[in-house]
């Protein structure tokens, strides 16, 4: 623009941004201001209760997480985007009900979404730059202290359900979020109303009762935290409840009635790789570290590391039906160099030995 832009110019630009976002593969684009006062109070209360567990990064940046202008000085608006990731022709409930299979959270079945979404947001920013000239911006995809769900809620992408995940009336909750912080005074969208009503399906279904109250999750009880964020020993009380979930948990999403409106992703990168949507636990447990690193190249799961991968599968095998195949797989890892792996393997073996279903 060669002249001072007007409110009408920014309104038109906002519409263009949403159209460009759709062309780049985002299913929705919304815009909001930087006021997260209510979300900040709620977050601080949650953190003060220690509900973040070992996730020190959640509290290590002071108020930058809830005050965007402190994270990126000059920020006036946040462009929030969502991208659906649910694979088609999937049967997550069937996998959960078969103790011989390993369940992996559906968001991690394909390639890591961070790079893909970050590249798309950069392209969106460059397209904006072609229209308005240079402007201040930063893009984030789970890569900085950002209250992304609160921002998305303000931007009209959905509402925070009782499980604290974002829910959209037309798309459910199987989607990723990303943000573009900008110094452009774009018009803000209206926030979506909450449509959970009296439903508490997500609370009732949570295996470990991690949703300790509506809209409050204690991460220390959450299977996603226990299998992904926790670096040490999984508490004994939670191991039987984890079932066959070896990376993350989707139970609250599966239970949400709004997910009947969820649509399958069209992104090839999000589709399952290496049969991870339906793999035998004993096969996954047999992977060497080299196998793990090679097959998880480009996957969010790779950051877990082989040691914790084996830890998680050992727990799942401990919850599996007792068969000679399961017991032999566990025995093969009973002398693993890692104390963490050995302890979980031995727990699993004891589970099968005391079941009395099979001779040692």
NUPA-704194 format. One record per residue (C-alpha): x, y, z. Coordinates in steps of 0.05 Angstrom, whole numbers, plus 5000, padded with zeros to 4 digits. Last residue first. Layout:
REM NUPA-704194
XYZ ...
REM end
This chain:
REM NUPA-704194
514136135651 507635735646 501636105620 494936335647 496936385719 495837135719 501437205769 506737065716 503437535666 503338135713 510337955739 512837985667 509938685658 513238945722 519738635699 519238985632 517739655667 523839585712 528339345656 526539935611 528240455664 534540075684 536940135612 541939605590 536239125573 536538475612 529038345612 528438545538 527937845509 523737645568 518438145547 517937875476 517737165503 511937345549 507937675493 508937105444 507536585498 500836915509 497837315567 492837825541 495938515541 496638975600 503938805613 505038875538 502439585543 507139735600 513039455561 510839865501 511440505541 518340345569 520740115500 518940785469 521941115531 528640805515 528140905439 527341655443 521042065452 523442585402 522442065347 514942045361 513842715327 515742375262 520642595208 525041985218 521041505261 522640905218 530141045218 530741235291 526640645314 530140135270 536940385294 534640345366 532539625353 525239485340 522738855374 517739225418 514139485356 513238775331 510938525399 505839085403 502738895337 501439495293 495039825271 495440585258 503040535260 503140145194 509840445175 506641125162 499541365175 496841965136 498742665161 503842795106 498542645052 494343225076 487043125056 484843015127 478442655144 472643075169 470043135240 462543255247 461442645291 467042955332 461943395366 459742795408 466342795445 468142085466 473541965415 476642635433 476942465507 479741785491 485342035446 491441825486 498941925475 504141435452 503940715474 496540655491 495339905501 492139955569 494340585605 489840415664 494139825686 500240295688 496940865726 497640645798 504840405786 507341105770 510941135702 518341175716 522341735686 521942215628 514542425632 512542835572 510442295522 507441675556 505441975623 503442655593 499042345540 496241865593 494042455636 494742375712 500542865721 497243315669 491743495717 486443725669 481444275685 475744505640 470444095680 473943805741 479443295752 480043135678 485842645691 481042105714 486041575693 481941235639 478341875617 471441645593 467042005645 470542675637 470242655561 462842465562 461243055607 455343355570 451343875609 452444415556 458744315517 456844865467 461345445490 460446065448 465446225393 469646855398 468147415349 473447585298 478448155306 479548705254 486848755232 491449255266 497848985234 503548845283 503048105272 503547435309 502046855263 499446245300 498545505291 493444985313 492744245297 486143895287 481843305310 476943705353 470043685321 469643995252 463144385245 461844575317 469244655332 472244395396 478844625427 481944165479 480944325552 477443655566 471344055586 471544365517 475344995500 471345345445 472145385370 476045745316 473046425335 479546815343 478546845419 478246085421 484446025377 488146495424 486146085485 488145445450 494845735429 497045995497 503946115468 510846005500 514445815436 514745245384 507844945386 507045215316 509245935317 509946475264 512947165276 510847835245 512648555234 510848865167 514248955100 509649125042 502149095045 500048604990 506448234975 507748215050 501147865061 503247325012 509847265049 506147185115 501746635086 507846285059 510946315128 504546015157 504945445107 512145305125 510445305200 504644825186 509144325150 514844385199 510544275261 506143715234 511143155245 509842625192 504242125200 501241725257 502742265310 496042635310 492341985315 495041815384 498541145379 495140505402 499339875401 495839225383 495438575422 490538885471 485138955417 479739425443 483940045434 485239855361 477839765348 476440435379 481540765333 478540485269 481040905211 478740945139 480541685137 486241995176 484542555226 489343135216 485243765206 489044425202 487345025245 489645745240 490346335288 492347025264 494447415325 493748165329 497348765358 504448505367 509549065375 514248665419 513947915405 513947515470 511948125512 506548325462 503747625465 502047675540 499746985564 505946585547 510647175558 508247235630 513946845660 517746425610 519445825653 512345615671 510445135615 517744965601 517944615669 513544055641 515143585699 508143615727 503944155694 498444075747 502944375800 497144745833 500645405819 500745205745 493145125741 492045785779 496946135732 493345855671 486446075694 489046775710 492546825643 486346575605 482147135636 487247675619 488847415549 488248085513 492548025450 487248155396 484147615353 484047365281 481346715252 483346225197 480045565184 481344925144 488445115129 490844825063 494745405032 488745614991 484645645054 489846105085 489746555023 482246635031 482746785105 488347285092 484247605037 478447725084 483048035135 486148465081 479248735062 478048925134 484949235138 483549665077 476749865104 480050085169 484550535127 491650435102 496151055097 498251085024 502850684979 500050005000 
REM end
